Amino acid sequence: MAFDEIRKQAIAEWEALQHSDKPRILVGTATCGRAAGALAVLETIERELSRLGIEATVTQVGCIGLCYAEPIVDIIKPNRPRICYSSVTPEIISRLIEDYLVNDNPRSDLALGFIGEGSVDGIPKLFELPMLKPQVRISLRNCGHIDPTDIKQYIANDGYSGFIKALKMTPEEVIAEVKKSGVRGRGGAGFPTGQKWEFCRRSPGKEKYLICNADEGDPGAFMNRSQLESDPHAVLEGILIGAYAIGTTKGYIYCRAEYPLAVERLNIALEQMREYGLLGENILGSGFSFDIEIKEGAGAFVCGEETALMASIEGKRGMPRSRPPFPAVSGLWGKPTNINNVGTWADVAAVLQKGGEWYSHFGSETSKGTKTFSLAGKVARTGLIEVPMGIKLGDIIYEVGGGIVGGKKFKAVLTGGPSGGCLPASMLELSVDYENLTKAGSIMGSGGMLVADEDTCMVDMARFFLSFTQAESCGKCVPCRVGTRQMLDSLERITQGGGQPGDIERLEQLAHLVLSTSLCALGGTAPNPVLTTIRYFRDEYEAHIYQKRCPALVCSKLISYYILPDKCEGCGICLRACPVEAITGGKRMVHVIDQDKCTKCGTCLSVCPERFSAVVKVSGEKLDVPSEPIPVVSSRAKRKSESSDKP
Amino acid sequence: MPEKLARILAPYRGQKGATVPVLQKVQEEIGYLPEEVISEIANFLGLTKNEVYGVASFYGQFRFERPGEHTIKCCQGTACYVQGGRRILESVERELNIPSGETITKDYRFGLERVACFGSCALAPVMVVDKTVYGRMTPSRVREILAQYQGA
């Protein structure tokens, strides 16, 4: 069947679905939806529908990016807008089916927003809500809207039209179009994509390879996972376009093994592409042949580095090598190879669908288009977001993210994961693009964005990131292998109260050495969290070193928990909750924490009833409290003595 | 064992760059990579035992010890770190009496893995027992949850 025919059929089916006289229910079942209980909700939907004898179409869709509101269920009744319900449980969905499907009450109290024409009383427009309004969805255009296991739904939404357009152009014209868009590598380094393709196209040799980097190793980043689970064809279309432009016949997708659902959905997508003649020999009769193989990673962060990734595909230890030669000249199996990140491929498909000029209207002067970020940490609304380049850092945190959770104070935002930097409140006005983030000491990175509040210790955060990069250092080059170890040792010592004058300066010196002499980007960026925390939060380092105090009350060797004798009512809750039996006391006896036994887990503080607030956490001081339980002074007596204290 | 292994390995004969996929498949079927199995794989791939072990030990995914009946994975990713993931790990280590850095209880009932992100960052801190994801963990919930598995 010619592609035109397939497309017509796909559109007809999609339209029929949109105008179906049966209600439709969409359930977000990407990994984060599942972790929040989406599959139990799905089961309940099937059971309730059959119990009530309601005919409805139930579709599993990907992630719309509102992680904090998972599980998300959308209900579309015929001729009504689509209503999106958040934090749905089996109980809530049973009620919704009864109230909305049977009794026509849309339950605005449970709804998050609606999508589409018209209006529903008491429910706002979903994409007008503060977390969605600043977003522009290019890469994530279909996520949460289509069934990722159905290629026809992708085709009906302009899918593969970019590839069809490319086939009618010469490879050079395709590269020119990508150049015109200004799209740059979304894996973090930001190299102009069109230029990269051109290098590889011009490399001599017939046998060339193409790789999609889906080895999202940065902890706290899940853009690629969500993209592949929610709209794999957008990525695959981009890969086809690239393969045609560069002139390769074989591509690999290197995907993290920790993402089983992404791999499953990719396999389904590849099978469907073959079925529709979009993959294999002589694609759509164009004479262009191309095939894709999935390679699963095996848990090594360094394999996100391109030369290490290629070594891993070849079946070796995933260690990087020095460049040049660059992969465009000598890559996989020694042949010219082009490698791009999942996000870049998804963007390229949109560029060809809608034109390079259209794409270049989004973003800033030097960084075009949009960028996906996984917004996590202490913000009220965590999620997968896509914002135009150039947006202010503060807008991401306060508008999209809804500010800091629990009324706490913002302390820092970390971009670029363990290779990035921690930026303080004074940087909230920064407009986010490749150049600005680098200037501030951080990097764009693949898109992890972690927000820390006042309860986060920046020295410990630097230690945490370095412990990760140190463990993941492949050991090939000395500066990274030994340098990260040395830096980690210093940071561990500082957080445990053994810091010495001169440590900060030594750390800085070592950091610059590792940064400038490491073989690959892992070592070349690993010191960033240390350098930025020293640059912006030097006072915290000094407090740890000179006063043996952790201002954020995090570093367990530097903090103590105490029970205040004038507040404790001897209720016994903390005593029973303490996992190491470090608390002694009795009925109506002031409880006492044995400091030698205490593991600083903080359970006592979290369980002490708010009306008593008898447990306190301190650093750098010793409180004068009884060493043995003493009888509780009754609260009435306490109040009495307080009032008599007043003049 | 040899027949089972031969059956697992057969489809990979003559494939380029098969080492990692072979190791993954074998671990999936057998549960871990004991020394004699690594020898067999080396024979099959035409590599030395050291080369195969060199590749296997490079990647975090491969285990060389028998796994526990239940596998507990504690997320040590960034979002979990900010939300106190380390305390959850320490609680598990304490409850199961697994020294820091070790991976298994003496009776092989529980295996402990420290992993770097499940991508369920909105539910941090996260702990996974076998295939069940437990979000928003606290040290006291660790005790409750482990008790369910200890009793069973």
Boltz contact constraints between the chains, C-beta under 6 A:
constraints:
  - contact:
      token1: [A, 31]
      token2: [B, 119]
      max_distance: 6.0
  - contact:
      token1: [A, 32]
      token2: [B, 120]
      max_distance: 6.0
  - contact:
      token1: [A, 35]
      token2: [B, 120]
      max_distance: 6.0
  - contact:
      token1: [A, 35]
      token2: [B, 123]
      max_distance: 6.0
  - contact:
      token1: [A, 35]
      token2: [B, 133]
      max_distance: 6.0
  - contact:
      token1: [A, 67]
      token2: [B, 122]
      max_distance: 6.0
  - contact:
      token1: [A, 68]
      token2: [B, 122]
      max_distance: 6.0
  - contact:
      token1: [A, 219]
      token2: [B, 77]
      max_distance: 6.0
  - contact:
      token1: [A, 219]
      token2: [B, 78]
      max_distance: 6.0
  - contact:
      token1: [A, 219]
      token2: [B, 116]
      max_distance: 6.0
  - contact:
      token1: [A, 219]
      token2: [B, 117]
      max_distance: 6.0
  - contact:
      token1: [A, 220]
      token2: [B, 77]
      max_distance: 6.0
  - contact:
      token1: [A, 220]
      token2: [B, 78]
      max_distance: 6.0
  - contact:
      token1: [A, 220]
      token2: [B, 79]
      max_distance: 6.0
  - contact:
      token1: [A, 220]
      token2: [B, 121]
      max_distance: 6.0
  - contact:
      token1: [A, 222]
      token2: [B, 119]
      max_distance: 6.0
  - contact:
      token1: [A, 225]
      token2: [B, 119]
      max_distance: 6.0
  - contact:
      token1: [A, 257]
      token2: [B, 61]
      max_distance: 6.0
  - contact:
      token1: [A, 298]
      token2: [B, 20]
      max_distance: 6.0
  - contact:
      token1: [A, 298]
      token2: [B, 59]
      max_distance: 6.0
  - contact:
      token1: [A, 298]
      token2: [B, 61]
      max_distance: 6.0
  - contact:
      token1: [A, 299]
      token2: [B, 59]
      max_distance: 6.0
  - contact:
      token1: [A, 299]
      token2: [B, 60]
      max_distance: 6.0
  - contact:
      token1: [A, 299]
      token2: [B, 61]
      max_distance: 6.0
  - contact:
      token1: [A, 300]
      token2: [B, 59]
      max_distance: 6.0
  - contact:
      token1: [A, 313]
      token2: [B, 17]
      max_distance: 6.0
  - contact:
      token1: [A, 314]
      token2: [B, 17]
      max_distance: 6.0
  - contact:
      token1: [A, 315]
      token2: [B, 17]
      max_distance: 6.0
  - contact:
      token1: [A, 315]
      token2: [B, 19]
      max_distance: 6.0
  - contact:
      token1: [A, 315]
      token2: [B, 20]
      max_distance: 6.0
  - contact:
      token1: [A, 317]
      token2: [B, 55]
      max_distance: 6.0
  - contact:
      token1: [A, 317]
      token2: [B, 58]
      max_distance: 6.0
  - contact:
      token1: [A, 376]
      token2: [B, 79]
      max_distance: 6.0
  - contact:
      token1: [A, 376]
      token2: [B, 121]
      max_distance: 6.0
  - contact:
      token1: [A, 377]
      token2: [B, 79]
      max_distance: 6.0
  - contact:
      token1: [A, 377]
      token2: [B, 82]
      max_distance: 6.0
  - contact:
      token1: [A, 382]
      token2: [B, 122]
      max_distance: 6.0
  - contact:
      token1: [A, 450]
      token2: [B, 78]
      max_distance: 6.0
  - contact:
      token1: [A, 452]
      token2: [B, 82]
      max_distance: 6.0
  - contact:
      token1: [A, 456]
      token2: [B, 82]
      max_distance: 6.0
  - contact:
      token1: [A, 464]
      token2: [B, 81]
      max_distance: 6.0
  - contact:
      token1: [A, 577]
      token2: [B, 140]
      max_distance: 6.0
  - contact:
      token1: [A, 579]
      token2: [B, 139]
      max_distance: 6.0
  - contact:
      token1: [A, 601]
      token2: [B, 87]
      max_distance: 6.0
  - contact:
      token1: [A, 601]
      token2: [B, 139]
      max_distance: 6.0
  - contact:
      token1: [A, 603]
      token2: [B, 139]
      max_distance: 6.0
  - contact:
      token1: [A, 603]
      token2: [B, 140]
      max_distance: 6.0
